[in-house]
Amino acid sequence: MCYGFAMTAVLQGITGALRLSLLLGISAAFWLSMHVKYDLWQVTQKGCPNITRIAA
């Protein structure tokens, strides 16, 4: 299943990364990078047929 990005999901990801950063002493940027890589891996494994182009 492919999920769209909502602002709340993005903010929750940032908040989670900040919490992990404070807890484990590793930068929030590291956690966000790992999460993005995981999301991309999931899409490449499962596919995401519902992607539509957004008009600029």
C-alpha positions as CSV (number, residue, x, y, z in Angstrom):
1,M,0.0,0.0,0.0
2,C,1.3,3.5,-0.8
3,Y,0.6,6.4,1.4
4,G,0.4,10.1,0.5
5,F,2.4,12.6,2.4
6,A,0.5,14.7,4.8
7,M,1.9,17.6,6.8
8,T,1.1,15.9,10.1
9,A,3.0,12.8,9.0
10,V,6.0,14.9,8.1
11,L,5.9,16.7,11.4
12,Q,5.5,13.4,13.3
13,G,8.6,12.1,11.5
14,I,10.6,15.2,12.5
15,T,9.4,15.0,16.1
16,G,10.3,11.3,16.3
17,A,13.7,12.0,14.8
18,L,14.3,14.7,17.4
19,R,13.3,12.3,20.2
20,L,15.6,9.6,19.0
21,S,18.4,12.1,18.6
22,L,18.0,13.3,22.2
23,L,17.7,9.7,23.5
24,L,20.5,8.1,21.6
25,G,22.8,11.0,20.9
26,I,22.7,10.6,17.1
27,S,21.7,13.5,14.9
28,A,18.1,14.0,13.9
29,A,19.3,14.3,10.3
30,F,20.6,10.8,10.5
31,W,17.2,9.4,11.6
32,L,15.3,11.3,9.0
33,S,17.7,10.1,6.3
34,M,17.2,6.5,7.4
35,H,13.4,6.9,7.4
36,V,13.5,8.4,3.8
37,K,15.7,5.5,2.6
38,Y,13.3,3.0,4.2
39,D,10.3,4.6,2.6
40,L,12.0,4.6,-0.8
41,W,12.9,1.0,-0.4
42,Q,9.3,0.1,0.5
43,V,8.0,1.7,-2.6
44,T,10.6,0.0,-4.9
45,Q,9.7,-3.4,-3.3
46,K,5.9,-3.0,-3.4
47,G,5.4,-0.6,-6.1
48,C,3.1,2.4,-5.9
49,P,0.6,2.5,-8.8
50,N,-1.4,5.5,-7.4
51,I,1.3,8.2,-8.0
52,T,-0.1,11.1,-10.0
53,R,1.8,14.1,-11.3
54,I,1.1,17.4,-9.5
55,A,0.7,20.4,-11.8
56,A,3.2,23.2,-11.1
